[in-house]
Structures are given as C-alpha cells and as structure tokens.
Amino acid sequence: MAVCVRPSKTVDVEVNVSRDINSDVETVWQFYSDFNGLHKWVPGIKSSELEGDVANNTVGAKRVLTFGDGKQVHETLVDYQPEAHTLTYTIPGDDLGVRGYKSVMSVKSKTDNTSVFTWSATFEAVKGYEDKTKDMVTNLFSTASDVIVNKFQ
C-alpha cells in the first residue's frame, strides 16, 4: 500500500497581476468571464472541459484544464458575480503541488473607456519551492493578462 506523505512545512504565497486595459468593463468581462473558456485566451492551455452536472458559469462548476505538456489541473468555480465583474475559483486538490489554491479574476472601471484587469491567487507552497511556484503562477497570469491588453489595443 502506497502512503502519501505531505510536507509539514509550507509557506503562504500571494500572486497579484494587474493590467490597464483600453476598453470598458463590460467588454473586458465578456472576454474573460466564460469559466470553461480559459483555453481560448490563455497561452499554454490546450483545452478546458467541464466535468460533473453543474452548468458553466454557475457556482460549483468544475473544469479540467489540459496544458500543452499533457498535465491537467482540476478547478472549481466558487463565486461568480457578473454585476461585480468577478469570478473566483479554487484548485481543490494539489494538482499544482500546492494546497489551498484560490484565485480571483476581476475588472474594475478606471475611466469610461479604460479598465483595470486583476488576476490574483493565494496558496500554500512547499517551503523551499515557494519562489519557483510563485514565478510559475505569476508568469501564467502575466502572459494571459498581456493577451487581454493586446486584444483591446
């Protein structure tokens, strides 16, 4: 029988990436708000498939993201607020090698025709690997956020 041993030492990590977007809040929200559509605009994600009986963009919806290298990440939508232009999801397991992963994507108005997109996450990483894990998530968020910037230039 195999035994899974969890490391006892973890470090809290926070990632926060924001970008000014040359578009109004509603247009930016429409671009990123499809919970099952992340693969359409995030480089490196090959596909996204819903699993379970909960409909897309509904709290409790579950998706499986498949990356170009074949690795998969399971995520659950835990908050979806179109009126606030915010969605929150978690990774209930340790698919990324982290625990307690929670991420928020939001857009807020800056002026009539510009907005600020923010993608943030908090999680526990294994001590000694926290910088590597933080860099990986930050790079993914930054690259994806730049796609939104470029979409609305």
DAFEN-V899786 format. One record per run of one state. SS is the DSSP state (H for helix, E for strand, L for the rest). FROM is the first residue (numbers start at 1). LEN is the number of residues. If there is no record, write none. Layout:
<<SS FROM LEN> <SS FROM LEN>>
This chain:
<<L 1 9> <E 10 12> <L 22 3> <H 25 8> <L 33 2> <H 35 6> <L 41 4> <E 45 7> <L 52 10> <E 62 6> <L 68 4> <E 72 10> <H 82 3> <L 85 1> <E 86 6> <L 92 6> <E 98 14> <L 112 2> <E 114 13> <L 127 3> <H 130 22> <L 152 2>>
